[in-house]
Amino acid sequence: MNELRTEIRQSNAFKRGSNYQGNNFGLRGLVLGLVFSLFFIEFSFCQVAGDYRTQSNGDWSTPSNWLVYNGASWNTATSYPGQNPGAGTVTIMSNDNISLDVNPANSIGALVIEASNSNVSLRFLSTNTLTVTGSTTVSCANNRSRWIRVDNGTLNTSSITCNSGGGGQDAFIQVLNGSINVSGNITLNGSSSGAYIRFDGTGSVNVKGTITGGGITSTAGGGSTPPASGTVNYNNSGDQNVGTYTYYNLTVSGSGNKSLTGATTVNNVLTLNSGLILLGSNSLTLAQAATVAGSPSATAMVVTDGSGQLIKNIPTGASSFTFPVGDNTVTNDYSPVLLSFSANTNAGSIGLNVIDAIHPDNGAASDYISRYWHFVTTGLSNYTFTGTFTYVAGDIIGTESSLKLNINNGISWSQIAGSSAASNVLTITAGQNQTTAPLNGNDFTARLNPTAT
C-alpha cells in the first residue's frame, strides 16, 4: 500500500511539473489492474459454502436434484435446501422446474430463478411454506419465462425483484390461493407485459414496503388488463407507499400512513383495517361494484389531504355508499358521508374531499361547524338522494340543533329546510335532487344561514 501511495504521488508530481506521459499511462495501468483484481475477487466469492443450485427437474425434497457448494467445488447434495440449517443462496438453473413438495424446517438465505435459455419455475404444492431471509429474484432472457407459482402454500421473503428484458421475456409471480409475505419492497423491472404479479385465485400478497413498476393482472402473459381476483395488503406497522395500480382487492393494515403514489383504482373490495390512506394529489377510485370492508374509523380511513379525491362510480337507479373519509389536520377526525340514491338516470361518478376548516365564505353565521365537504360529479343526471354527514364534537360552533344543510356554489348559500343536526350528524331528511341540492362543484356543510327564513 505504501508503494502504491508513493507511485501515485510520483505520478502527480510528473503531471504537475513534467511533460513526461509515460507515468500517466503507468498510473492508468495500475488503476485498471486494481479494478480487474477487485472484479476477480468479487467473482471468486459470488458463491459460498452452503449455496445450492439445481442440476435437474423434480421435487425440492429430492437431494439428487441439487448441487451444493462446499467452499471449493459443486457436489451432489445429500440433503435438500432448508432441510438443515445453513443453506445460502438457492438457484433454480436453466431448464429446471422445481416443485416445493415439503416444508423445509429451516430458512434459506436467498432465492434466485436464473435468467437462461429455457423456462425456469418454482411451484409451491399443497400448503408448503418456504422462508427466504434475504431477497427473491426472478430474471428472464432469450424469450423465455421465469416464474414462481404459489398454489396454496406460503412464500416469506425480505424482497422480490422481477427482471424482464421485454419482447416475450416474462418474469412474474403467480398467486393462486396461497400467500406471499414480503417484509420489504416488490420491484417489477419491466413493462406490465414483462414483469408482473399474476393473481389466479383468492390468494394474497402482503407487503410491508411498496410495489413499483410492471403490472398486476390475472392475464396469462401479463399486460394492462386489471386483475380479476386476489388481494394486495399493505400491512407495515408504519408509513409506506401504495403502488399505482388497479387492484381487485386492496387492504391496508398495520398502522401509519399509506400514501398513494399515483391514481389508484379498486374494483372489488377496499378493506380498511388500520392505517390512514393519504391521497395527496392522487385520487382513489372505487368501481361501481366496489365495497368498503374492515373497520373504518379515525385510525382506518381515507384522508383527503390534498387535491386528490375519493371517487365512487355510481350506477343507474337506486344505490347507496358511505365515503369513509376524514382528515388528520390536527387530530385524526373521521367524518364519513353517506349518500343514498332512490333514482339516477345516468351512471357516473362522485368525487369527495373533506376539509377541516371553517368555510371561507361563512360570513355572519354564528351557528356552524368548522368542516365542509366538496363534491365533483361526472355523468349523473335526474337523481334523487338523501344522506348523512358526520362531524366531530369539536367542530361545532354555536347551537347544534339550529344547524341545517347549507350548500355553497362559490357565489351564494342555499339552505335545505328538510335537514337537521344532532349528535354530530347532519341528516338530509327530505329527498333532494340535482336542482334543489346539486352535488357537482359545490360545498356542503352544517350551518344556520342568517339570511334564510
C-alpha positions as CSV (number, residue, x, y, z in Angstrom):
1,M,0.0,0.0,0.0
2,N,2.9,2.4,0.8
3,E,4.4,1.6,-2.6
4,L,1.0,2.4,-4.2
5,R,0.8,5.8,-2.4
6,T,4.4,6.5,-3.5
7,E,3.7,5.8,-7.1
8,I,0.6,7.9,-7.1
9,R,2.5,10.8,-5.5
10,Q,5.2,10.4,-8.1
11,S,2.7,10.4,-10.9
12,N,1.0,13.5,-9.6
13,A,4.4,15.2,-9.4
14,F,5.1,14.4,-13.0
15,K,1.7,15.7,-14.1
16,R,2.3,19.0,-12.3
17,G,5.9,19.5,-13.4
18,S,6.7,17.4,-16.4
19,N,5.5,16.6,-19.9
20,Y,6.6,13.0,-19.5
21,Q,3.4,11.0,-20.3
22,G,4.7,7.5,-19.6
23,N,3.9,7.9,-15.9
24,N,0.2,8.8,-16.8
25,F,0.0,5.6,-18.7
26,G,1.6,3.7,-15.9
27,L,-0.9,5.0,-13.4
28,R,-3.8,4.2,-15.6
29,G,-2.5,0.7,-16.0
30,L,-2.1,0.4,-12.2
31,V,-5.7,1.5,-11.6
32,L,-7.1,-0.8,-14.3
33,G,-5.1,-3.7,-12.7
34,L,-6.6,-2.9,-9.3
35,V,-10.1,-2.8,-10.8
36,F,-9.6,-6.2,-12.5
37,S,-8.2,-7.6,-9.3
38,L,-11.3,-6.4,-7.4
39,F,-13.6,-7.9,-10.0
40,F,-11.7,-11.2,-9.9
41,I,-12.0,-11.3,-6.1
42,E,-15.7,-10.5,-6.2
43,F,-16.3,-13.1,-8.9
44,S,-14.4,-15.7,-6.9
45,F,-16.6,-15.1,-3.9
46,C,-20.0,-15.0,-5.7
47,Q,-20.8,-18.4,-4.3
48,V,-20.2,-19.5,-0.7
49,A,-20.3,-22.8,1.1
50,G,-23.9,-23.8,1.7
51,D,-25.2,-22.4,-1.6
52,Y,-27.4,-24.8,-3.6
53,R,-28.3,-24.9,-7.3
54,T,-30.4,-27.4,-9.3
55,Q,-29.0,-30.0,-11.6
56,S,-32.3,-31.5,-12.8
57,N,-36.1,-31.1,-12.7
58,G,-38.2,-32.6,-9.9
59,D,-39.2,-32.2,-6.3
60,W,-37.5,-29.9,-3.8
61,S,-37.2,-32.7,-1.3
62,T,-35.0,-34.9,-3.6
63,P,-31.4,-34.3,-2.7
64,S,-30.1,-35.6,-6.0
65,N,-31.8,-32.8,-7.8
66,W,-29.4,-30.4,-6.1
67,L,-25.7,-29.5,-6.1
68,V,-24.3,-27.9,-3.0
69,Y,-21.1,-25.8,-2.9
70,N,-18.6,-26.8,-0.2
71,G,-16.4,-23.8,-0.5
72,A,-14.2,-25.2,-3.3
73,S,-16.5,-27.1,-5.7
74,W,-20.1,-28.1,-6.5
75,N,-21.1,-31.6,-5.5
76,T,-24.3,-33.6,-5.5
77,A,-26.2,-32.8,-2.3
78,T,-27.1,-35.2,0.4
79,S,-29.9,-33.0,1.8
80,Y,-32.3,-30.5,0.2
81,P,-32.1,-26.8,0.8
82,G,-33.6,-25.9,4.2
83,Q,-33.5,-29.5,5.5
84,N,-30.6,-28.5,7.7
85,P,-29.5,-25.0,8.9
86,G,-27.0,-23.0,6.9
87,A,-28.5,-23.0,3.3
88,G,-27.3,-19.9,1.5
89,T,-28.4,-18.8,-1.9
90,V,-30.6,-21.3,-3.7
91,T,-30.7,-21.0,-7.5
92,I,-33.1,-22.7,-9.9
93,M,-31.0,-23.2,-13.0
94,S,-31.7,-23.3,-16.7
95,N,-34.4,-25.7,-17.9
96,D,-35.2,-26.8,-14.3
97,N,-38.7,-26.7,-12.9
98,I,-38.9,-27.5,-9.2
99,S,-41.9,-28.3,-7.1
100,L,-41.8,-27.4,-3.4
101,D,-43.3,-30.6,-2.0
102,V,-42.1,-30.2,1.5
103,N,-42.0,-27.7,4.4
104,P,-38.3,-27.0,4.9
105,A,-37.6,-26.9,8.6
106,N,-35.0,-24.1,8.1
107,S,-34.9,-20.9,6.1
108,I,-32.7,-20.3,3.1
109,G,-30.5,-17.2,2.6
110,A,-31.8,-16.1,-0.9
111,L,-33.8,-17.5,-3.8
112,V,-32.8,-17.0,-7.5
113,I,-34.7,-18.0,-10.6
114,E,-31.9,-17.9,-13.1
115,A,-32.1,-16.0,-16.4
116,S,-31.3,-18.6,-19.1
117,N,-32.2,-20.0,-22.5
118,S,-35.2,-22.0,-21.2
119,N,-38.2,-21.8,-19.0
120,V,-37.5,-22.0,-15.3
121,S,-40.0,-22.1,-12.4
122,L,-40.6,-22.9,-8.8
123,R,-44.1,-24.2,-7.8
124,F,-45.5,-24.4,-4.3
125,L,-47.5,-27.5,-3.8
126,S,-50.2,-28.1,-1.2
127,T,-49.8,-25.8,1.8
128,N,-46.0,-25.9,2.0
129,T,-44.1,-22.9,3.2
130,L,-40.6,-21.6,2.3
131,T,-38.9,-18.8,4.2
132,V,-36.2,-16.7,2.5
133,T,-34.4,-14.5,4.9
134,G,-32.9,-12.4,2.1
135,S,-34.0,-11.5,-1.4
136,T,-36.0,-13.4,-4.0
137,T,-35.0,-12.6,-7.6
138,V,-36.7,-13.8,-10.8
139,S,-34.9,-12.9,-14.0
140,C,-35.5,-13.8,-17.7
141,A,-33.8,-13.7,-21.0
142,N,-34.0,-15.0,-24.6
143,N,-37.7,-15.0,-25.0
144,R,-38.3,-17.5,-22.1
145,S,-40.4,-17.2,-19.0
146,R,-39.3,-17.4,-15.3
147,W,-41.8,-17.5,-12.5
148,I,-42.7,-18.6,-9.0
149,R,-46.2,-20.1,-8.6
150,V,-47.8,-20.2,-5.2
151,D,-50.7,-22.6,-5.3
152,N,-51.8,-23.0,-1.7
153,G,-48.6,-22.5,0.2
154,T,-46.7,-19.5,1.5
155,L,-43.6,-17.7,0.5
156,N,-41.9,-15.5,3.1
157,T,-39.1,-13.2,1.8
158,S,-37.5,-9.9,2.5
159,S,-37.9,-8.6,-1.0
160,I,-38.9,-9.7,-4.5
161,T,-37.4,-8.4,-7.8
162,C,-38.6,-9.5,-11.2
163,N,-36.3,-8.5,-14.1
164,S,-37.8,-8.7,-17.6
165,G,-35.9,-8.0,-20.8
166,G,-39.1,-7.4,-22.7
167,G,-40.1,-9.0,-26.0
168,G,-41.7,-12.0,-24.6
169,Q,-39.3,-12.4,-21.7
170,D,-41.7,-12.8,-18.7
171,A,-40.5,-12.6,-15.1
172,F,-43.5,-12.9,-12.8
173,I,-45.0,-14.1,-9.5
174,Q,-48.2,-16.2,-9.9
175,V,-50.5,-16.5,-6.9
176,L,-53.5,-18.9,-6.8
177,N,-54.9,-19.5,-3.4
178,G,-51.6,-19.1,-1.4
179,S,-49.9,-16.1,0.1
180,I,-46.7,-14.2,-0.3
181,N,-45.4,-12.2,2.7
182,V,-42.7,-9.6,1.8
183,S,-41.0,-7.6,4.6
184,G,-39.5,-5.1,2.1
185,N,-40.3,-4.0,-1.5
186,I,-41.5,-5.7,-4.6
187,T,-39.8,-4.3,-7.7
188,L,-41.1,-5.2,-11.1
189,N,-38.4,-4.1,-13.6
190,G,-40.1,-4.1,-17.0
191,S,-43.4,-3.4,-18.6
192,S,-46.7,-4.8,-17.4
193,S,-46.4,-7.5,-20.1
194,G,-42.9,-8.5,-18.9
195,A,-42.7,-8.1,-15.1
196,Y,-45.9,-8.6,-13.2
197,I,-47.9,-10.2,-10.3
198,R,-50.5,-12.6,-11.7
199,F,-53.5,-13.5,-9.5
200,D,-55.4,-16.6,-10.5
201,G,-57.3,-17.3,-7.3
202,T,-58.2,-15.9,-3.8
203,G,-54.5,-15.6,-2.7
204,S,-52.8,-12.5,-1.3
205,V,-49.6,-10.6,-1.4
206,N,-48.8,-8.9,1.9
207,V,-46.1,-6.3,1.6
208,K,-44.5,-4.1,4.2
209,G,-42.6,-1.9,1.7
210,T,-44.1,-0.8,-1.6
211,I,-44.7,-2.2,-5.2
212,T,-43.2,-0.4,-8.2
213,G,-43.0,-1.0,-11.9
214,G,-44.6,-3.7,-14.1
215,G,-48.2,-4.6,-13.5
216,I,-50.8,-6.5,-11.6
217,T,-53.1,-8.7,-13.6
218,S,-54.9,-12.1,-14.0
219,T,-54.0,-12.4,-17.6
220,A,-51.5,-15.0,-18.9
221,G,-48.6,-13.2,-20.5
222,G,-49.3,-10.1,-18.3
223,G,-50.5,-6.8,-19.8
224,S,-52.6,-3.9,-18.7
225,T,-55.9,-5.8,-18.1
226,P,-56.7,-5.4,-14.4
227,P,-56.7,-8.4,-12.1
228,A,-60.0,-10.4,-11.7
229,S,-59.1,-11.8,-8.3
230,G,-56.5,-11.6,-5.5
231,T,-55.7,-9.2,-2.6
232,V,-52.8,-6.9,-2.1
233,N,-52.4,-6.0,1.6
234,Y,-50.1,-3.1,2.6
235,N,-49.5,-4.2,6.2
236,N,-46.5,-2.4,7.6
237,S,-46.6,-1.1,11.2
238,G,-45.6,2.3,10.0
239,D,-45.6,4.5,6.9
240,Q,-45.4,3.1,3.4
241,N,-46.3,3.9,-0.2
242,V,-49.2,2.3,-2.1
243,G,-48.2,1.3,-5.6
244,T,-50.0,2.9,-8.5
245,Y,-52.1,0.0,-9.9
246,T,-55.7,-1.2,-10.4
247,Y,-56.3,-3.7,-7.6
248,Y,-59.0,-6.3,-7.3
249,N,-58.9,-6.2,-3.5
250,L,-56.9,-3.6,-1.7
251,T,-56.3,-3.9,2.0
252,V,-54.5,-1.5,4.4
253,S,-53.5,-2.8,7.9
254,G,-50.7,-2.4,10.4
255,S,-50.5,1.3,11.2
256,G,-49.1,4.5,9.9
257,N,-49.8,6.4,6.7
258,K,-50.3,4.6,3.4
259,S,-49.6,7.2,0.8
260,L,-50.8,7.0,-2.8
261,T,-48.1,7.5,-5.4
262,G,-50.5,7.9,-8.3
263,A,-54.1,7.5,-9.4
264,T,-55.3,4.2,-7.9
265,T,-58.4,2.1,-8.6
266,V,-60.1,-0.7,-6.6
267,N,-62.5,-2.9,-8.5
268,N,-63.9,-5.2,-5.7
269,V,-63.2,-4.5,-2.0
270,L,-61.3,-1.8,-0.2
271,T,-60.6,-3.1,3.3
272,L,-59.7,-0.6,6.0
273,N,-58.3,-2.5,8.9
274,S,-55.9,0.1,10.3
275,G,-53.7,2.9,9.0
276,L,-54.6,6.0,7.0
277,I,-54.7,6.2,3.2
278,L,-53.3,9.6,2.3
279,L,-54.4,10.8,-1.1
280,G,-52.3,13.9,-1.5
281,S,-52.7,15.0,-5.1
282,N,-53.8,11.5,-6.2
283,S,-57.4,10.1,-6.4
284,L,-58.6,6.8,-5.3
285,T,-61.4,5.4,-7.4
286,L,-63.8,2.7,-6.4
287,A,-65.6,0.8,-9.2
288,Q,-69.4,0.6,-9.3
289,A,-69.4,-2.9,-7.8
290,A,-66.7,-2.0,-5.2
291,T,-67.5,-2.0,-1.5
292,V,-65.7,-1.0,1.7
293,A,-65.0,-3.5,4.4
294,G,-63.0,-3.6,7.6
295,S,-63.4,-1.1,10.5
296,P,-63.4,2.4,9.1
297,S,-62.6,4.9,11.9
298,A,-60.3,7.7,12.9
299,T,-57.4,5.1,12.7
300,A,-58.6,3.5,9.5
301,M,-59.9,5.9,6.8
302,V,-59.2,7.7,3.6
303,V,-57.6,11.1,4.3
304,T,-58.2,13.7,1.6
305,D,-55.2,15.8,2.4
306,G,-54.7,17.4,-1.0
307,S,-56.4,17.8,-4.4
308,G,-56.9,14.1,-4.7
309,Q,-60.5,12.8,-4.1
310,L,-62.1,9.6,-3.1
311,I,-64.2,8.8,-6.2
312,K,-67.1,6.3,-6.3
313,N,-68.6,5.2,-9.5
314,I,-72.4,5.3,-9.2
315,P,-74.8,3.0,-11.2
316,T,-78.2,3.9,-12.5
317,G,-81.2,3.5,-10.3
318,A,-81.1,3.1,-6.6
319,S,-77.8,2.8,-4.7
320,S,-76.1,3.9,-1.6
321,F,-72.5,4.4,-0.5
322,T,-70.6,5.6,2.6
323,F,-67.5,7.5,1.8
324,P,-65.0,6.6,4.6
325,V,-63.2,9.9,4.7
326,G,-61.6,12.1,7.3
327,D,-58.7,14.3,8.0
328,N,-55.5,14.4,10.1
329,T,-55.0,18.1,10.2
330,V,-54.5,18.4,13.9
331,T,-56.0,15.2,15.2
332,N,-57.4,12.2,13.3
333,D,-61.1,13.0,12.7
334,Y,-63.4,10.5,10.9
335,S,-66.1,12.4,9.0
336,P,-67.8,10.0,6.6
337,V,-70.6,10.9,4.2
338,L,-73.5,8.5,3.3
339,L,-75.4,9.2,0.1
340,S,-78.5,7.1,-0.7
341,F,-79.9,7.5,-4.2
342,S,-83.5,6.5,-4.8
343,A,-83.1,7.4,-8.5
344,N,-80.4,8.2,-11.0
345,T,-80.8,8.2,-14.8
346,N,-77.2,8.1,-15.9
347,A,-74.3,6.2,-14.4
348,G,-71.4,8.4,-13.4
349,S,-69.1,9.2,-10.5
350,I,-68.9,11.2,-7.3
351,G,-65.6,12.6,-6.0
352,L,-65.3,13.9,-2.5
353,N,-62.9,15.9,-0.4
354,V,-63.4,16.8,3.3
355,I,-61.8,20.0,4.6
356,D,-61.3,20.5,8.3
357,A,-61.8,24.3,8.4
358,I,-64.5,26.9,8.7
359,H,-65.8,27.6,5.2
360,P,-64.1,30.7,3.8
361,D,-67.5,32.2,2.8
362,N,-69.1,31.6,6.2
363,G,-70.0,35.2,6.6
364,A,-72.0,36.4,9.5
365,A,-73.3,32.9,10.6
366,S,-73.0,32.3,14.3
367,D,-74.1,28.7,14.3
368,Y,-72.0,26.4,12.1
369,I,-69.3,23.7,12.0
370,S,-65.6,24.1,11.1
371,R,-65.8,21.4,8.4
372,Y,-67.2,21.1,4.9
373,W,-67.3,18.6,2.1
374,H,-66.6,19.3,-1.6
375,F,-68.2,17.3,-4.4
376,V,-67.3,16.8,-8.1
377,T,-69.6,14.6,-10.2
378,T,-69.5,13.3,-13.7
379,G,-72.4,11.8,-15.7
380,L,-75.1,11.8,-13.1
381,S,-78.5,13.2,-14.0
382,N,-82.1,13.2,-12.8
383,Y,-81.1,11.9,-9.4
384,T,-82.8,12.0,-6.0
385,F,-81.0,11.4,-2.8
386,T,-80.8,11.7,1.0
387,G,-77.7,11.4,3.1
388,T,-75.8,12.0,6.4
389,F,-72.7,13.9,7.1
390,T,-70.7,13.1,10.2
391,Y,-68.5,15.6,12.1
392,V,-66.8,15.7,15.5
393,A,-67.9,17.5,18.6
394,G,-65.0,19.9,18.4
395,D,-66.3,21.2,15.0
396,I,-69.5,22.7,16.5
397,I,-69.7,26.5,17.0
398,G,-72.9,27.8,18.4
399,T,-76.1,25.7,18.8
400,E,-76.0,22.3,17.1
401,S,-79.8,21.9,17.0
402,S,-80.0,25.1,14.9
403,L,-77.9,23.8,12.1
404,K,-79.2,22.9,8.6
405,L,-77.6,21.6,5.5
406,N,-76.1,24.6,3.7
407,I,-74.7,24.5,0.1
408,N,-72.2,26.9,-1.3
409,N,-71.8,27.2,-5.1
410,G,-68.9,29.6,-4.9
411,I,-71.3,32.6,-5.1
412,S,-74.0,32.2,-2.6
413,W,-75.5,29.9,0.0
414,S,-78.7,27.9,-0.1
415,Q,-80.2,26.3,3.0
416,I,-82.1,23.0,2.9
417,A,-85.1,23.1,5.1
418,G,-85.5,19.3,5.0
419,S,-82.4,18.7,7.1
420,S,-81.4,18.7,10.8
421,A,-78.4,18.2,13.0
422,A,-78.0,16.2,16.2
423,S,-75.3,14.1,17.9
424,N,-72.6,15.1,15.5
425,V,-74.6,14.1,12.4
426,L,-76.2,16.3,9.8
427,T,-79.1,14.5,8.1
428,I,-81.0,15.2,4.9
429,T,-84.5,14.2,6.0
430,A,-86.3,15.0,2.7
431,G,-85.2,13.8,-0.7
432,Q,-83.1,16.3,-2.7
433,N,-82.3,16.3,-6.4
434,Q,-79.9,17.9,-8.9
435,T,-81.9,21.1,-8.8
436,T,-82.5,21.6,-5.1
437,A,-79.2,20.2,-3.9
438,P,-76.8,19.9,-6.8
439,L,-73.6,18.0,-5.9
440,N,-71.2,18.9,-8.7
441,G,-68.7,21.6,-7.8
442,N,-70.5,22.5,-4.5
443,D,-69.5,22.6,-0.9
444,F,-71.8,21.1,1.8
445,T,-71.7,22.0,5.5
446,A,-73.8,22.3,8.6
447,R,-74.7,25.9,9.2
448,L,-77.6,28.3,10.0
449,N,-77.8,30.8,7.2
450,P,-78.5,34.2,8.9
451,T,-80.4,35.4,5.8
452,A,-82.6,32.2,5.5
453,T,-86.2,32.3,6.5
